[in-house]
Amino acid sequence: MKGGKLLVFSAPSGSGKTTIVRYLLEQPELNLAFSVSATSRPRRAREKHGEHYYFISISEFKNHIKNGDFLEWEEVYRDNFYGTLKSEVERLWAEGKNVIFDIDVAGGLRIKRKFPEQTLAVFVKPPSVDELKIRLKKRSTESNDKINMRIAKASVELATAPQFDKVIKNYDLKVALKEAHKLVAEFVGEQADEEE
């Protein structure tokens, strides 16, 4: 596999990484395309297959693992598998795009290890764990038990921040968006310079 740049954005749930990734995708000069992950978790209301995730069964997911079809994968919660299909990244690279990921911490670090030169790994840090809890409750998409599971996981994920290339502290969204844009523009700009 050889292609464009890989831009990994990872963070605990509720940190704002999805908002940042959506903003970056709207900037045409960055030439980004979103890597849609595969998951075995049930589809939520308003989620579309092929846009938010590729929703596949647990057995299909396990077959893909067996066949080595994933760039990275993880069982994030029991029977909730998430992964990046190699075919998805190859498809986007074939379109001449740089690929951006909104991905969990473990998956993001795996991609960075596989493609150290091609990957910019960015960790989005929330103001605090308490703020995370407030943001997750405001979403109203999950039960209190699920939120508590995510908060417990967040503490572990926050400890991985130093393993990323860059950390963006999302205390003020406007500032975080500006910082993310600058980092990505510099990273993909290197590629454009090398090709000239």
PALUMBA-196119 format. One record per residue (C-alpha): x, y, z. Coordinates in steps of 0.5 Angstrom, whole numbers, padded with zeros to 4 digits, always signed. Example, Ala and Ser with C-alpha at 12.3 -4.5 7.8 and 13.67 -1.06 7.14 Angstrom:
BEGIN
+0025-0009+0016+0027-0002+0014
This chain:
BEGIN
+0000+0000+0000+0003+0007-0002-0001+0013-0003-0002+0020+0000-0002+0022+0007-0006+0020+0013-0009+0024+0018-0011+0021+0024-0015+0025+0029-0016+0021+0036-0019+0023+0043-0024+0020+0048-0031+0021+0046-0034+0028+0047-0027+0031+0046-0029+0034+0039-0025+0030+0034-0031+0029+0030-0033+0037+0029-0025+0038+0028-0025+0033+0022-0032+0035+0019-0029+0042+0019-0022+0040+0016-0026+0036+0010-0030+0042+0008-0023+0046+0007-0022+0044-0001-0015+0046-0001-0013+0040+0004-0015+0035-0001-0018+0031+0004-0023+0025+0004-0026+0021+0010-0024+0014+0012-0031+0011+0013-0029+0005+0019-0033-0001+0019-0037-0003+0025-0041-0009+0028-0045-0005+0033-0052-0003+0031-0054+0003+0027-0056+0009+0031-0062+0013+0029-0060+0018+0023-0054+0014+0021-0053+0012+0014-0049+0005+0012-0043+0007+0008-0043+0015+0010-0042+0014+0018-0040+0007+0018-0040+0000+0014-0045-0003+0019-0043-0011+0018-0045-0017+0022-0040-0020+0028-0039-0026+0023-0037-0022+0017-0032-0017+0021-0029-0024+0024-0028-0026+0017-0025-0020+0015-0020-0020+0021-0019-0028+0019-0017-0025+0011-0013-0020+0013-0017-0014+0010-0016-0009+0016-0011-0004+0017-0013-0004+0024-0018-0006+0028-0021-0007+0035-0026-0010+0040-0027-0003+0043-0033-0006+0047-0036-0013+0048-0038-0015+0041-0037-0008+0038-0032-0009+0033-0029-0003+0029-0024-0003+0024-0021+0001+0018-0021-0003+0011-0015-0003+0007-0020-0003+0001-0023+0004+0004-0016+0007+0004-0014+0004-0003-0020+0007-0006-0019+0014-0003-0011+0014-0005-0013+0012-0012-0018+0018-0012-0011+0022-0011-0014+0024-0004-0010+0025+0003-0014+0020+0008-0017+0023+0015-0019+0019+0020-0024+0020+0026-0021+0014+0030-0020+0011+0037-0014+0012+0040-0011+0005+0040-0013+0005+0032-0010+0011+0031-0003+0009+0034-0003+0003+0030-0004+0007+0023+0002+0011+0026+0006+0005+0027+0005+0002+0020+0006+0008+0016+0010+0013+0021+0013+0017+0015+0006+0018+0012+0002+0019+0018+0000+0025+0022-0003+0023+0029-0006+0028+0033-0009+0027+0040-0015+0032+0041-0015+0033+0049-0022+0036+0052-0022+0041+0058-0023+0036+0063-0026+0029+0064-0032+0033+0068-0033+0037+0061-0033+0030+0057-0039+0028+0062-0043+0034+0061-0042+0034+0053-0043+0026+0053-0050+0027+0057-0052+0033+0052-0052+0029+0046-0057+0024+0049-0055+0018+0045-0053+0013+0050-0055+0011+0057-0052+0013+0063-0048+0006+0063-0045+0007+0057-0043+0014+0058-0040+0012+0065-0036+0006+0061-0034+0012+0056-0031+0016+0062-0028+0010+0065-0024+0009+0058-0023+0016+0057-0018+0016+0063-0014+0011+0060-0014+0014+0053-0012+0021+0056-0005+0017+0058-0004+0016+0051-0003+0023+0049+0004+0023+0049+0005+0018+0044+0002+0022+0038+0005+0027+0034+0001+0033+0036-0004+0035+0042-0009+0040+0041-0013+0042+0047-0020+0043+0045-0022+0049+0051-0024+0053+0045-0027+0050+0039-0025+0056+0034-0018+0056+0037-0018+0048+0036-0020+0049+0029-0015+0054+0027-0009+0050+0030-0012+0043+0027-0012+0047+0020-0005+0049+0021-0002+0043+0023-0006+0039+0017-0004+0044+0012+0003+0044+0014+0003+0036+0013+0000+0036+0007+0004+0042+0004+0010+0038+0005+0007+0033+0000+0006+0038-0005+0013+0041-0005+0016+0034-0005+0012+0032-0012+0014+0039-0015
